Amino acid sequence: MSVFDPARRQVLKGSAAAVAMGTIGSLGALYSRQTHAATGSTRLSPIPSRYGPLAPVADRTTGLPLLQLPRGFSYRSFGWSGDRMDDGQPCPDRHDGMAVVSVRKSGGWNGRGRGRGHGLEYVLIRNHERGAGTPIQAPGMYDTGIVSNGLQAAGGTTTLTYRHDQWGSLEPSLGGTLVNCAGGLTPWGTWLTCEEIKTDAVSSIGRKHGYVFEVDPQSERTTGRPLVGMGRFSHEAVAVDPRTGIVYLTEDDRNKSALYRFIPNDRFGRCGSLENGGRLQAARVRGKPNADLTVANMGDEYALDWVDVPDPDMDTVVAPSGFPDVSPGDTLSGPFAQAWSEGALRMSRGEGIWYSYGKMFIVDTSTGVDSQGRKGRGNGSVWVLDLFTQRLRALFVSGNQLAAHNPDNITVSARGGVLLCEDGGESPDQYGPGSRLIGLTRAGESFYFCKNNVELTSAQIANAGKTITEGDYRGSEFCGACWDPLSRTMFVNIQSPGVTVAITGPWERGPL
């Protein structure tokens, strides 16, 4: 059952309706108050969290203190790197983007309504940002050739289920891809997984890389066919406007990243419909060709129009002489080069994107300047694109690592709470080193919700029955944050050592 289909809405109608009404109001307040909330052009520090201070909390599955969380929150881990999947393969590592793509009615664990009783089962699809190596053997396979040094494309996706506060199955769904970073869910209940790689190389069987692929919640229905019309570039994430079916896409290529949209020929919205092609376009600031968004202030606002990208599958080109803020000899993706020639804007590094109630929330992970004054090497920002007015506004700009250190993936709860996955290394603060999950208040201020606390000895790992390497993983990024449709459980990955957690608790105490 799709996350958005009428049957699911009937199952959830009572709670969902109340949540949705509250969300519209809270999001409106967030937008209307943002201009008055900023005390400067950027945020320099977080505010105290309404959820309270953070402290180490033991995982309810392994007993290990993997996370620091506020009082009252708990979590269960699942799908660690090296765990055996349902088909016997070891679970791949480098967990990344993820979403709840489908909701199904379920009985008890025995499937006959006994045991734990009736309820809902959530289907999640999770990326693995792997390069060349041992491939994931999955129902959907794209490239089985050699891509580098005798190795095959080792990226892809796995599919997980969760119900009754317990994890369920774990199976491979897509293999033969490279560097599957983020992606996005579709309104018809599938996952779009993105290859974050910019290369003109082809494998030994003639496959190119740098595409988007669609993954079905029923793994055996995944085809492994690339959506070539969405472009070949260093993809990060996608989000679909359910009203129009238009797909919005980000590009992660420092200081030469466009913001794209794909207008599909087939608007009926079903698995496989995007394979019927469409038009790729890039955003341009109205009246300001080649606008530079690599540096921004809170409240900056631009009216957008869109230019066509005639050849989405074009090879890279060398950046023309004088192209700003890149090294000599740097290359532009083929789609970006075409877009730039028509006046398209550029961001620093487009990362997460998430749809919520007529808006696209878009992350640029390195907006700003560094200590040497270099553009596109700052601490990051969050932009909001109003899909009705096509106006883009800077909702949040970090001017200091304490406020946020290179946010990456983004998600928005049904209550309107904005949550950022930090990709800024150890990020030391009063809680010690470790990457963070960062929330935004209704006034656009940042606060800490969670901190990576994964520092494990070989004895702890053995006692937990895991096969990862001993070490300090606190600097590893959070990624793939997402909610169940009623925002009662939040799911998130820690990329290394590769683990997924389901977090529950008193969300009503704060803005998430």
C-alpha positions in Angstrom: 0.0 0.0 0.0 1.4 3.4 -1.0 2.1 5.9 1.8 -0.2 8.3 0.1 -3.0 6.1 -1.3 -6.6 6.4 -0.2 -6.6 3.0 1.5 -3.8 4.1 3.8 -5.5 7.4 4.6 -8.6 5.4 5.6 -6.5 3.3 7.9 -5.0 6.4 9.5 -7.7 8.9 9.0 -8.4 9.9 12.6 -4.9 10.7 13.8 -3.6 11.8 10.4 -6.3 14.5 9.9 -5.5 16.1 13.2 -1.8 16.0 12.6 -2.2 17.5 9.1 -4.3 20.4 10.3 -1.7 21.2 13.0 1.1 21.0 10.5 -0.3 23.6 8.2 -0.6 26.1 11.0 2.8 25.4 12.4 4.5 25.6 9.0 2.7 28.9 8.3 4.0 30.3 11.6 7.5 29.2 10.7 7.5 31.0 7.4 5.8 34.2 8.7 8.1 34.5 11.7 11.4 33.7 10.1 12.2 37.2 9.0 11.7 38.5 12.5 13.6 35.7 14.2 17.1 36.4 12.9 19.4 38.6 15.0 21.9 38.7 12.2 22.5 37.4 8.7 23.5 34.0 10.0 23.0 31.8 13.1 26.0 31.6 15.3 24.9 29.2 18.0 22.1 26.9 18.9 19.4 27.5 21.5 18.6 25.2 24.4 16.4 22.4 23.3 12.8 22.2 24.7 13.4 18.4 24.8 16.2 18.9 27.4 19.9 18.1 27.6 21.4 15.1 25.9 22.9 12.0 27.7 24.0 8.6 26.5 21.1 6.1 26.1 21.4 2.4 25.7 20.1 0.7 22.6 17.2 -1.5 23.4 18.5 -4.1 20.9 22.2 -4.4 21.9 22.5 -2.5 25.1 25.2 -0.4 23.6 25.2 3.4 24.2 25.1 4.4 20.5 23.3 7.7 20.9 23.0 10.7 23.2 19.3 11.7 23.4 17.0 13.8 25.6 15.3 12.2 28.6 12.4 10.0 27.7 13.6 8.9 24.2 14.7 5.4 23.3 15.7 3.5 20.2 16.2 0.1 18.7 19.0 -0.6 16.2 18.8 -2.9 13.2 20.5 -3.8 9.9 24.1 -3.3 11.0 26.9 -3.8 8.4 27.8 -7.4 8.4 24.5 -8.7 9.8 23.0 -11.5 7.8 20.1 -10.5 5.5 17.2 -12.8 4.9 18.9 -14.4 1.9 22.1 -15.0 3.8 24.2 -12.2 2.3 26.0 -9.9 4.7 24.3 -6.5 5.0 26.3 -4.0 3.0 28.0 -1.0 4.7 27.9 2.8 4.2 24.2 3.3 5.0 22.9 6.6 3.6 19.5 8.0 2.3 16.3 6.3 3.4 12.6 6.7 3.6 9.4 5.0 4.7 7.9 4.3 1.3 5.0 2.0 2.0 2.5 1.2 4.8 0.7 -2.1 5.0 -1.9 -3.5 7.3 -0.4 -6.4 9.2 -1.6 -9.0 11.7 0.5 -10.5 14.4 4.0 -11.7 13.8 2.6 -15.0 12.7 0.6 -13.3 10.0 -2.8 -14.6 11.3 -3.7 -11.8 13.7 -2.3 -13.5 16.7 0.7 -12.8 18.8 1.2 -9.0 19.0 -2.1 -8.2 17.3 -3.1 -6.2 14.3 -1.3 -3.0 13.3 0.8 -1.3 10.6 4.0 -2.5 9.0 6.3 0.2 7.5 8.5 -0.6 4.6 11.8 1.4 4.4 14.3 1.5 1.6 17.9 2.4 2.4 20.8 3.4 0.3 24.4 2.2 0.5 26.9 4.7 -0.6 29.5 2.2 -1.9 31.9 2.5 -4.8 33.7 -0.4 -6.5 33.9 -3.6 -4.6 31.8 -6.7 -4.0 28.3 -6.2 -5.5 25.0 -6.5 -3.7 23.2 -9.4 -5.3 19.7 -8.1 -5.6 16.5 -8.7 -7.7 17.2 -5.4 -9.6 20.7 -5.4 -11.1 22.1 -2.6 -13.2 25.8 -3.0 -14.0 27.4 -6.4 -13.6 30.6 -5.4 -15.4 34.0 -4.2 -14.1 34.1 -0.6 -13.1 37.6 -0.2 -11.6 40.7 -2.3 -10.8 38.9 -5.5 -11.4 36.0 -4.6 -9.1 32.3 -4.3 -9.8 29.7 -1.6 -8.8 29.0 -2.3 -5.1 26.3 0.3 -4.4 22.6 -0.2 -4.2 19.7 -0.5 -1.7 18.3 -2.7 1.0 14.7 -3.0 2.1 13.7 -3.2 5.8 10.4 -3.6 7.6 9.2 -2.3 11.0 6.0 -3.0 13.0 4.8 -3.1 16.5 7.9 -1.3 17.8 10.0 -4.2 16.4 12.2 -4.6 13.3 11.3 -7.3 10.9 12.8 -8.4 7.5 16.0 -7.2 5.8 16.6 -7.9 2.1 18.5 -6.6 -0.9 16.5 -4.7 -3.5 18.9 -3.0 -6.0 22.5 -3.8 -6.9 25.1 -2.9 -9.6 25.0 0.9 -8.9 27.7 3.3 -7.6 27.7 5.7 -4.6 24.0 5.7 -3.8 23.9 8.7 -1.6 20.5 10.1 -1.0 17.2 10.0 -3.0 13.6 10.5 -2.2 10.2 8.8 -1.9 7.5 9.1 -4.5 3.8 9.8 -3.8 3.0 6.4 -5.3 5.1 4.6 -2.8 8.5 3.8 -4.3 12.0 5.0 -3.7 14.2 7.0 -6.1 17.9 6.2 -5.3 20.6 8.6 -6.6 24.1 7.9 -7.7 26.4 10.6 -6.4 29.1 10.3 -9.0 30.2 12.4 -12.0 32.2 10.4 -14.5 32.4 9.7 -18.2 33.8 6.3 -17.6 31.9 3.2 -18.7 32.1 -0.3 -17.3 33.4 -3.4 -19.1 29.8 -4.0 -20.4 29.3 -0.4 -21.5 27.2 0.9 -18.5 27.5 4.6 -17.5 26.9 5.9 -14.0 25.5 9.0 -12.4 21.8 8.2 -12.7 18.6 7.9 -10.7 16.9 4.5 -10.2 13.4 3.6 -9.0 13.1 0.9 -6.3 9.8 -0.9 -5.6 8.8 -1.8 -2.0 8.3 -5.3 -3.4 12.0 -5.9 -4.2 11.3 -8.5 -7.0 9.6 -5.8 -9.0 12.7 -3.5 -9.1 14.0 -3.4 -12.7 17.4 -1.8 -12.2 16.8 0.5 -15.3 18.3 4.0 -15.0 16.1 7.1 -15.4 18.3 8.7 -18.0 16.0 11.6 -18.5 16.7 12.9 -15.0 20.3 13.6 -16.0 23.7 12.1 -15.5 25.6 14.1 -12.8 26.6 13.9 -9.1 23.0 13.4 -7.8 22.2 13.9 -4.2 18.5 13.9 -3.5 15.1 14.1 -5.1 11.6 15.1 -3.9 8.3 14.9 -5.8 5.6 17.5 -5.8 2.4 15.3 -5.5 0.2 17.9 -7.0 2.0 18.1 -10.3 4.2 15.0 -10.4 7.3 17.2 -11.0 10.5 15.8 -9.5 13.0 18.3 -8.0 16.7 17.2 -7.8 19.9 18.5 -6.2 23.5 18.3 -7.4 26.5 17.9 -5.1 29.5 19.3 -7.0 31.2 22.1 -5.1 30.4 25.6 -6.6 29.0 24.1 -9.8 25.8 22.6 -8.6 22.4 23.4 -10.2 18.9 23.0 -8.8 16.9 20.9 -11.3 13.4 19.7 -11.9 12.1 16.9 -14.1 8.7 17.3 -15.8 7.6 13.7 -16.6 5.7 12.9 -19.8 3.6 10.4 -17.8 1.9 12.1 -14.9 -0.2 9.2 -13.8 2.2 8.4 -11.0 3.0 4.7 -10.7 6.0 2.5 -10.5 7.8 2.7 -13.9 6.0 5.9 -15.1 9.2 8.0 -14.9 10.8 5.7 -17.4 8.6 7.2 -20.1 10.8 10.3 -20.2 10.3 14.0 -19.7 11.9 17.4 -19.7 14.9 18.2 -17.4 15.2 21.9 -16.4 17.4 24.0 -14.2 16.5 26.9 -11.9 17.5 30.5 -12.9 17.0 33.6 -10.9 14.6 35.9 -12.7 16.5 39.0 -13.9 19.8 37.8 -12.5 21.6 35.3 -14.9 24.1 33.0 -13.3 23.1 34.1 -9.8 25.6 33.0 -7.1 24.0 31.3 -4.1 27.2 29.9 -2.7 27.1 32.6 0.0 23.8 33.7 1.6 22.1 35.6 4.4 18.9 34.6 6.2 15.9 36.0 4.5 17.5 36.2 1.0 14.8 35.7 -1.5 14.7 35.1 -5.3 12.0 34.6 -7.9 12.9 31.6 -10.1 12.2 30.5 -13.6 13.4 27.4 -15.4 15.6 26.7 -18.4 15.7 23.5 -20.4 18.6 21.1 -20.3 18.5 19.7 -23.9 20.8 16.7 -23.4 20.5 15.2 -19.9 23.0 12.5 -20.7 25.8 14.8 -21.9 29.4 14.1 -20.8 31.3 16.4 -18.6 33.1 19.5 -19.9 36.1 21.4 -18.6 35.1 24.5 -16.8 35.6 27.6 -19.0 38.4 30.0 -18.2 37.3 32.4 -15.5 34.6 30.2 -14.1 34.5 31.4 -10.5 35.6 29.6 -7.3 36.8 26.4 -8.8 40.3 25.0 -9.5 41.8 25.1 -13.0 40.9 22.1 -15.0 37.8 21.3 -12.9 34.9 19.8 -14.9 31.2 20.7 -15.0 28.6 18.0 -15.4 27.0 18.0 -18.8 23.6 19.1 -17.5 25.1 21.9 -15.4 27.2 23.2 -18.3 24.1 23.4 -20.5 22.1 25.1 -17.7 24.9 27.6 -16.9 25.1 28.6 -20.5 21.4 29.6 -20.2 21.9 31.6 -17.0 21.1 29.0 -14.4 21.9 29.7 -10.8 24.6 27.8 -8.9 24.7 26.5 -5.3 27.7 25.3 -3.4 26.8 21.7 -2.8 23.1 20.8 -3.1 22.3 18.0 -0.7 19.0 17.0 1.0 15.6 18.0 -0.4 12.2 17.2 1.2 8.6 18.1 0.2 6.1 19.3 2.8 2.8 21.1 2.2 3.5 22.9 -1.0 7.2 23.7 -0.1 10.5 22.1 -1.0 13.1 22.3 1.8 16.5 22.3 0.2 19.9 22.0 1.9 23.2 23.5 0.6 25.7 21.8 2.9 28.5 24.3 2.5 27.0 27.7 1.9 29.3 30.5 3.1 33.0 31.2 3.2 35.9 29.6 5.2 38.6 31.3 7.2 40.5 31.9 4.0 37.5 33.7 2.4 36.8 30.9 -0.1 33.2 30.7 -1.3 31.2 27.6 -0.9 33.2 26.3 2.1 31.0 27.5 4.9 28.7 25.7 7.4 25.6 25.3 5.2 22.0 26.6 4.8 18.4 25.5 4.3 16.4 27.1 1.5 12.6 26.9 1.0 11.1 26.9 -2.4 7.4 27.8 -2.6 6.1 25.7 -5.4 3.1 27.9 -6.1 5.0 31.2 -6.3 8.3 29.7 -7.4 10.1 31.9 -4.9 13.2 30.6 -3.1 14.1 31.9 0.4 17.0 31.3 2.8 15.3 29.9 5.9 18.5 29.1 7.9 22.1 30.0 7.3 24.8 28.7 9.7 27.6 31.1 10.5 29.3 28.9 13.0 29.9 25.1 13.5 28.0 25.3 16.8 24.8 26.4 15.0 25.1 23.6 12.4 28.2 22.0 10.8 27.4 21.0 7.2 23.9 19.8 7.3 23.1 17.1 4.7 19.9 15.1 4.6 16.7 16.8 5.7 13.3 15.6 6.7 10.1 17.3 7.9 7.7 15.7 10.3 3.9 15.6 10.0 3.9 18.2 12.8 6.1 20.6 10.7 9.3 19.9 12.6 12.5 20.3 10.4 15.4 18.0 11.2 18.9 18.1 9.7 21.4 15.3 9.5 24.9 16.7 10.2 27.8 15.7 8.0 30.4 17.9 9.7 32.8 15.5 11.3 33.3 15.4 15.0 31.6 18.7 15.7 32.7 19.2 19.4 30.3 20.9 21.8 29.3 20.7 25.4 28.4 17.0 24.8 31.8 16.1 23.4 32.8 15.1 19.9 30.3 13.6 17.5 28.0 14.5 14.6 24.5 15.7 15.5 20.8 15.6 14.5 19.8 19.2 14.5 16.3 20.6 14.7 14.9 23.9 13.7 12.4 25.8 15.8 9.4 27.6 14.5 11.5 30.7 14.6 14.2 29.1 12.5 16.7 28.7 15.3 18.8 25.5 15.6 18.9 23.1 18.6 20.5 19.7 19.3 18.3 16.7 19.3 20.7 13.8 19.1 24.5 13.1 19.1 26.5 10.3 17.6 28.0 8.3 20.5 29.3 5.2 18.7 32.7 4.4 20.2 33.0 0.6 20.6 35.6 -1.8 21.9 36.1 -5.3 20.4 34.5 -6.8 23.6 31.4 -4.7 23.3 31.1 -5.6 19.6 31.5 -9.3 20.3 29.0 -9.3 23.1 26.5 -7.6 20.8 27.0 -10.3 18.2 28.2 -7.8 15.6 31.2 -8.0 13.1 32.2 -4.4 12.7 35.7 -3.2 13.4 36.6 -1.7 16.8 36.8 2.1 16.8 35.6 5.6 17.4 32.8 6.3 14.9 31.5 9.5 16.5 32.6 11.6 13.5 30.6 9.6 11.1 27.6 11.3 9.5 23.9 10.9 10.3 21.9 10.3 7.2 18.5 9.0 5.9 16.4 10.6 8.7 12.7 10.0 8.0 9.4 9.5 9.9 6.6 7.1 9.8 3.5 8.8 8.3 2.2 9.9 11.7 5.6 11.0 12.9 5.6 8.7 16.0 8.8 7.0 15.1 11.9 8.5 13.5 14.3 6.4 11.6 17.9 7.4 10.9 21.3 5.9 9.8 24.8 6.3 11.1 26.9 5.8 7.9 29.8 4.1 9.6 30.0 1.5 11.1 26.6 1.2 9.3 23.6 1.0 11.6 19.9 2.0 11.4 17.9 3.1 14.5 14.2 3.7 15.2 13.8 6.5 17.8 10.6 6.9 19.8 9.7 9.3 22.6 7.8 12.4 23.8 7.9 14.4 20.5 5.1 16.6 21.8 7.5 18.2 24.3 9.2 20.1 21.5 8.9 21.4 17.9 9.7 18.1 16.1 
